[in-house]
Amino acid sequence: MLYFLYFLLALFLSLAITPLIKILAARLQIIDAPKAPRKIHARPTPLLGGLAIFLSFFLALLVYLKFGNINFQVVPMKFFLGIILGGLVLILGGTLDDKYNLPPKILWLFPAIASLIVVLSGIGVGIKFISNPFGNPISLNYSLFAIHLSAIFVWLWMMGMIFTTKLLDGLDGLCGGIALIGGLTMFALSLGPKINQPITATLAIIFSGVLLGYLFFAFNPATIFLGEGGSTFLGFILGVLAIISGAKIATALLVMGIPILDVAWVIAKRLWFHKSPFSGDRQHLHFKLMDIGLSQRQAVLVLYAISAVFGGVAVFLQSMGKLIALGLLLCVMIGIALTTVILYKRKHPHIPDLFDAAPK
C-alpha cells in the first residue's frame, strides 16, 4: 500500500508540474523547432520536460525522506544527496543547452560531473565483485593509480547509461516509456526475496510514477519534449537504481539492451565515417522502423514491447539465464536490423545504399 501511495504521489506531482513547465518553456522561448532530417515533429514544441520530471521526482523523494521508514545505515543520506545533486547538474546543463545550443565539447562535462558526484557520494563504490555465470565472481577489489576499481566502474557505467538515453531520445515518448519499463523492472526486482530492498523499490516506484504522468504529455503527439536534461536524467536514475539494487547490471542491460546495441552501432558507424559520435541523424533503429512504413506510435510500441519482454524475463532469471537472454537479445537486434534493411530496400529500390551510407 505504501508503494502504491508513493506511486500515486509521484504521478500526481508529474501531472500537476508538467503543464506548468510547458508554460515556462514557452515564455522563455525554450522551444524545439522542426528541422530535418532528425526532428520530425510538425510544430514547435516546448522543451524542459526533464525539469518537470526532476522536480516531480525531487518533491516525491523529499516526502519519502521525511515520512518514510528509511534505514540510513543501509542507504546513507549522502546517497540521496548524490542523486539530487547529480540530477541537478544534468538538468542545469540540459536547460542551458536547450536554450543556447551548447557545443558537444562542453556538453559532455555535465554527465561527467554528475557521474563523478555519484562516485563521490559512495553509491556503488563498495561493490567488491560482479557476478560471473562461468565461474568465480569478477573482483573489483583492486586499485588503479590509488583509485578503487569499483569507482572507475561506477563512473563508466553511469556515463554509459546517461549517453544511452540521451541518444535514444528521438521519437515521442520513446525514451520516457523505456525508462518507465526499466523503473518498473527495478521495482519488481527490488521486492524479490533475494534482493529485498524497500528503499530501492520506493525510489524505483517513485521514478515510475513520475514517468507515467509525464507520458500523458509526451506520448505521440507530444506537447513537451524531454530536452537534453531530461534525456540524460533518465539514464542517470536508471544507472543509480541498477547499482544500489546490488549491481544488477545485467538486468539494466536487458531492459535497455536494444537501445544500447543501437547506440553502440550508430556511434561505431559515425566514427568509421569520421563523424562526431554525438551528431544527429536518422541512423537509429527507431527511425529505420519508420522508414519501412511504421507510424511513430507503432515504432515506439514495438520497442516498448521488446524492452518489456526482456525486462520481465530479467526479474526471474539468475546470472546464467540472464547471459543467455542477453545473447538472445543480440540475436533479436540483428534480426530486426536485417529485416528493416530488407524491407526498406524492397520499398525503395532506387536507394540501395541508404543503410550503408555515412551519416550526414
C-alpha positions as CSV (number, residue, x, y, z in Angstrom):
1,M,0.0,0.0,0.0
2,L,2.8,2.4,0.8
3,Y,4.4,1.7,-2.6
4,F,1.1,2.4,-4.3
5,L,0.7,5.7,-2.4
6,Y,4.2,6.9,-3.4
7,F,3.4,5.9,-7.0
8,L,0.2,8.0,-6.8
9,L,2.0,10.9,-5.2
10,A,4.7,10.9,-8.0
11,L,2.0,10.5,-10.7
12,F,0.0,13.5,-9.3
13,L,3.1,15.7,-9.0
14,S,4.1,14.9,-12.5
15,L,0.6,15.6,-13.9
16,A,0.5,18.9,-12.0
17,I,4.0,20.2,-12.7
18,T,4.5,19.2,-16.4
19,P,1.8,21.7,-17.7
20,L,3.4,24.5,-15.6
21,I,6.9,23.7,-17.1
22,K,5.3,23.8,-20.6
23,I,4.2,27.3,-19.9
24,L,7.6,28.3,-18.5
25,A,9.4,26.9,-21.5
26,A,7.1,28.8,-23.9
27,R,7.6,32.0,-22.1
28,L,11.4,31.6,-22.0
29,Q,11.4,30.6,-25.7
30,I,13.0,27.2,-25.0
31,I,11.3,25.6,-27.9
32,D,12.4,22.8,-30.3
33,A,11.6,23.9,-33.8
34,P,11.1,21.2,-36.6
35,K,14.3,20.7,-38.5
36,A,15.1,17.9,-40.9
37,P,16.3,15.2,-41.1
38,R,16.2,14.1,-37.4
39,K,13.5,16.3,-35.9
40,I,10.2,15.0,-37.4
41,H,7.6,16.9,-35.3
42,A,5.3,19.1,-37.2
43,R,5.2,22.2,-34.9
44,P,7.5,24.0,-32.4
45,T,7.3,22.1,-29.1
46,P,8.4,23.2,-25.6
47,L,11.4,21.6,-24.1
48,L,12.3,21.3,-20.4
49,G,10.4,18.1,-19.9
50,G,13.4,16.9,-17.9
51,L,12.9,19.8,-15.5
52,A,9.3,18.6,-14.9
53,I,10.5,15.1,-14.2
54,F,13.3,16.2,-11.9
55,L,11.1,18.5,-9.8
56,S,8.4,15.8,-9.5
57,F,10.9,13.2,-8.5
58,F,12.7,15.6,-6.1
59,L,9.4,16.6,-4.3
60,A,8.3,13.0,-4.0
61,L,11.7,12.0,-2.7
62,L,11.6,14.7,-0.1
63,V,8.2,13.3,1.1
64,Y,9.8,9.9,1.3
65,L,12.9,11.2,3.2
66,K,10.6,13.0,5.6
67,F,8.0,10.3,6.3
68,G,9.5,7.1,5.1
69,N,10.8,4.5,7.4
70,I,14.4,4.7,6.0
71,N,17.3,2.8,7.4
72,F,20.1,5.2,6.7
73,Q,22.6,2.6,7.7
74,V,21.6,0.6,4.6
75,V,21.4,3.6,2.3
76,P,23.2,6.7,3.8
77,M,21.8,10.2,3.4
78,K,24.8,11.1,1.2
79,F,23.5,8.6,-1.4
80,F,20.3,10.6,-1.7
81,L,22.2,13.9,-1.8
82,G,24.3,12.4,-4.6
83,I,21.2,11.5,-6.6
84,I,19.8,15.0,-6.1
85,L,23.0,16.9,-6.8
86,G,23.9,14.7,-9.8
87,G,20.4,15.2,-11.3
88,L,20.6,18.9,-10.7
89,V,23.8,19.2,-12.6
90,L,22.3,17.4,-15.6
91,I,19.1,19.5,-15.5
92,L,21.2,22.7,-15.3
93,G,23.4,21.7,-18.2
94,G,20.5,20.4,-20.2
95,T,18.5,23.6,-19.7
96,L,21.5,25.7,-20.9
97,D,21.8,23.5,-23.9
98,D,18.1,23.7,-24.7
99,K,18.3,27.5,-24.6
100,Y,21.7,28.2,-26.1
101,N,22.6,25.0,-28.0
102,L,26.0,24.4,-26.3
103,P,28.8,22.7,-28.3
104,P,29.4,19.0,-27.7
105,K,32.9,19.6,-26.3
106,I,31.2,21.5,-23.4
107,L,28.0,19.4,-23.1
108,W,29.8,16.2,-22.1
109,L,31.1,17.8,-19.0
110,F,27.7,17.8,-17.2
111,P,27.2,14.0,-17.4
112,A,30.9,13.6,-16.4
113,I,30.4,15.7,-13.3
114,A,27.1,14.1,-12.4
115,S,28.7,10.6,-12.7
116,L,31.6,11.8,-10.5
117,I,29.1,13.1,-7.9
118,V,27.6,9.6,-7.8
119,V,31.1,8.1,-7.2
120,L,32.0,10.7,-4.5
121,S,28.7,10.0,-2.7
122,G,29.7,6.4,-2.4
123,I,26.9,4.9,-4.5
124,G,28.2,1.5,-5.7
125,V,31.8,2.3,-4.8
126,G,31.7,-0.5,-2.2
127,I,31.0,-3.1,-4.9
128,K,33.5,-5.9,-4.4
129,F,32.6,-8.1,-7.3
130,I,30.4,-8.6,-10.3
131,S,28.7,-12.0,-10.7
132,N,30.2,-14.3,-13.3
133,P,27.9,-17.1,-14.7
134,F,31.0,-19.0,-15.9
135,G,32.7,-19.3,-12.6
136,N,34.1,-17.2,-9.7
137,P,32.8,-13.6,-9.4
138,I,34.9,-10.9,-11.1
139,S,36.6,-9.0,-8.3
140,L,36.6,-5.2,-8.3
141,N,38.7,-5.1,-5.1
142,Y,41.7,-3.5,-6.8
143,S,43.2,0.0,-7.2
144,L,44.5,1.8,-10.2
145,F,46.7,4.8,-9.5
146,A,45.2,4.9,-6.0
147,I,41.6,4.9,-7.4
148,H,39.5,1.9,-6.4
149,L,38.5,-0.1,-9.4
150,S,34.8,-0.1,-8.4
151,A,34.8,3.8,-8.6
152,I,36.1,3.7,-12.1
153,F,33.5,1.0,-13.0
154,V,30.6,3.1,-11.5
155,W,31.7,6.2,-13.3
156,L,31.9,4.4,-16.7
157,W,28.6,2.7,-16.0
158,M,26.8,5.9,-15.2
159,M,28.3,7.6,-18.3
160,G,27.2,4.7,-20.5
161,M,23.6,4.8,-19.2
162,I,23.4,8.6,-19.5
163,F,24.5,8.6,-23.1
164,T,22.3,5.7,-24.0
165,T,19.1,7.5,-23.0
166,K,20.5,10.8,-24.4
167,L,20.9,9.2,-27.9
168,L,17.7,7.2,-27.6
169,D,15.5,10.3,-27.3
170,G,14.3,10.5,-30.9
171,L,10.6,9.8,-31.0
172,D,7.7,11.0,-28.9
173,G,7.6,9.1,-25.6
174,L,10.3,6.5,-26.6
175,C,12.9,7.4,-24.0
176,G,10.4,8.1,-21.3
177,G,8.5,4.8,-21.9
178,I,11.5,2.6,-22.0
179,A,12.8,4.3,-18.8
180,L,9.4,3.6,-17.2
181,I,9.7,-0.1,-18.1
182,G,13.2,0.0,-16.6
183,G,11.9,1.6,-13.4
184,L,9.1,-1.0,-13.0
185,T,11.6,-3.8,-13.6
186,M,13.9,-2.5,-10.9
187,F,10.9,-2.1,-8.6
188,A,9.9,-5.8,-9.1
189,L,13.5,-6.9,-8.7
190,S,13.9,-5.0,-5.5
191,L,10.8,-6.6,-4.0
192,G,12.1,-10.2,-4.6
193,P,13.3,-12.3,-1.7
194,K,16.9,-12.4,-3.0
195,I,17.2,-8.5,-3.1
196,N,14.5,-7.3,-0.7
197,Q,15.5,-3.7,-0.7
198,P,12.4,-1.5,0.2
199,I,14.4,1.7,-0.3
200,T,15.4,0.9,-3.8
201,A,11.9,-0.3,-4.5
202,T,10.5,3.0,-3.3
203,L,12.9,5.0,-5.5
204,A,12.0,2.9,-8.5
205,I,8.3,3.2,-8.0
206,I,8.5,7.0,-7.5
207,F,10.5,7.2,-10.7
208,S,7.9,5.1,-12.5
209,G,5.0,7.2,-11.3
210,V,6.7,10.4,-12.4
211,L,7.4,9.0,-15.9
212,L,3.8,7.7,-16.3
213,G,2.5,11.2,-15.5
214,Y,5.0,12.7,-17.9
215,L,4.0,10.3,-20.7
216,F,0.4,11.7,-20.7
217,F,2.0,14.8,-22.3
218,A,5.0,13.2,-24.1
219,F,3.4,10.3,-26.0
220,N,2.7,11.0,-29.7
221,P,1.6,13.6,-30.5
222,A,3.8,15.1,-27.7
223,T,3.2,18.6,-26.3
224,I,6.5,18.7,-24.5
225,F,9.9,17.1,-25.1
226,L,12.5,15.9,-22.6
227,G,15.2,18.1,-23.8
228,E,18.9,17.5,-23.1
229,G,18.5,17.5,-19.3
230,G,15.6,15.0,-19.3
231,S,17.2,12.5,-21.7
232,T,20.3,12.4,-19.6
233,F,18.5,12.4,-16.2
234,L,16.5,9.3,-17.1
235,G,19.7,7.3,-17.8
236,F,21.2,8.7,-14.7
237,I,18.4,7.4,-12.5
238,L,18.4,4.0,-14.2
239,G,22.1,3.7,-13.7
240,V,21.8,4.6,-10.0
241,L,18.9,2.1,-9.5
242,A,21.0,-0.7,-11.1
243,I,23.9,0.0,-8.7
244,I,22.1,0.4,-5.4
245,S,20.0,-2.7,-6.1
246,G,23.1,-4.8,-5.8
247,A,24.9,-4.1,-9.1
248,K,22.1,-5.6,-11.2
249,I,23.9,-4.5,-14.3
250,A,22.6,-7.5,-16.4
251,T,19.0,-6.5,-15.6
252,A,19.5,-3.0,-16.7
253,L,21.3,-4.2,-19.9
254,L,18.3,-6.5,-20.7
255,V,15.8,-3.7,-20.3
256,M,17.9,-1.2,-22.2
257,G,19.5,-3.8,-24.5
258,I,18.0,-2.7,-27.8
259,P,18.8,1.0,-27.2
260,I,22.3,0.2,-26.0
261,L,23.1,-2.0,-29.0
262,D,21.5,0.6,-31.3
263,V,23.6,3.4,-29.8
264,A,26.8,1.3,-30.0
265,W,26.2,0.5,-33.6
266,V,25.4,4.1,-34.6
267,I,28.4,5.5,-32.7
268,A,30.7,3.0,-34.3
269,K,29.3,3.8,-37.8
270,R,29.8,7.6,-37.2
271,L,33.3,7.1,-36.0
272,W,34.1,4.9,-39.0
273,F,33.0,7.7,-41.3
274,H,34.9,10.3,-39.3
275,K,31.8,11.9,-37.9
276,S,31.1,13.2,-34.4
277,P,29.6,10.3,-32.3
278,F,27.1,12.8,-30.9
279,S,25.9,14.3,-34.2
280,G,22.2,14.0,-35.0
281,D,21.0,11.9,-37.9
282,R,18.4,9.2,-38.9
283,Q,20.7,6.2,-38.4
284,H,19.0,5.0,-35.2
285,L,16.7,1.9,-35.3
286,H,13.6,3.8,-34.4
287,F,14.0,6.0,-37.5
288,K,14.6,2.9,-39.6
289,L,11.3,1.4,-38.3
290,M,9.5,4.5,-39.5
291,D,11.3,4.3,-42.9
292,I,9.8,0.9,-43.6
293,G,6.3,2.2,-43.0
294,L,5.6,2.1,-39.3
295,S,4.0,5.2,-37.7
296,Q,5.8,6.9,-34.9
297,R,3.4,5.3,-32.4
298,Q,3.9,1.9,-33.9
299,A,7.7,2.2,-33.8
300,V,7.6,3.3,-30.2
301,L,5.3,0.5,-29.2
302,V,7.4,-2.2,-30.9
303,L,10.5,-1.0,-28.9
304,Y,8.3,-0.8,-25.7
305,A,7.3,-4.4,-26.2
306,I,10.8,-5.7,-26.7
307,S,12.1,-3.9,-23.6
308,A,9.1,-5.1,-21.5
309,V,9.6,-8.7,-22.5
310,F,13.3,-8.8,-21.7
311,G,12.7,-6.7,-18.5
312,G,10.1,-9.2,-17.3
313,V,12.4,-12.1,-18.1
314,A,15.2,-10.4,-16.2
315,V,13.2,-10.4,-12.9
316,F,13.0,-14.2,-12.8
317,L,16.4,-15.3,-14.3
318,Q,19.6,-15.9,-12.5
319,S,23.1,-15.0,-13.8
320,M,23.4,-17.7,-16.5
321,G,19.8,-17.2,-17.6
322,K,20.4,-13.5,-18.0
323,L,23.5,-14.2,-20.0
324,I,21.5,-16.4,-22.3
325,A,18.8,-13.7,-22.5
326,L,21.5,-11.2,-23.5
327,G,22.6,-13.4,-26.3
328,L,19.1,-13.8,-27.4
329,L,18.6,-10.1,-27.2
330,L,21.6,-9.6,-29.5
331,C,20.1,-12.0,-32.0
332,V,16.8,-10.1,-31.8
333,M,18.6,-6.8,-32.5
334,I,20.4,-8.3,-35.5
335,G,17.2,-9.8,-36.8
336,I,15.3,-6.6,-36.5
337,A,18.1,-4.7,-38.2
338,L,18.4,-7.2,-41.1
339,T,14.6,-7.3,-41.6
340,T,14.5,-3.5,-41.6
341,V,17.2,-3.3,-44.2
342,I,15.5,-5.8,-46.5
343,L,12.0,-4.3,-46.2
344,Y,13.4,-0.8,-46.8
345,K,15.3,-1.8,-49.9
346,R,12.3,-3.6,-51.3
347,K,10.2,-0.5,-50.7
348,H,12.9,1.9,-52.0
349,P,15.0,0.0,-54.6
350,H,16.3,3.3,-56.0
351,I,18.2,4.0,-52.8
352,P,20.1,0.7,-52.3
353,D,22.9,2.2,-50.1
354,L,20.8,4.1,-47.5
355,F,21.9,1.8,-44.7
356,D,25.5,1.8,-45.8
357,A,25.9,5.5,-46.4
358,A,27.8,7.7,-44.0
359,P,25.7,9.9,-41.6
360,K,25.1,13.3,-42.9
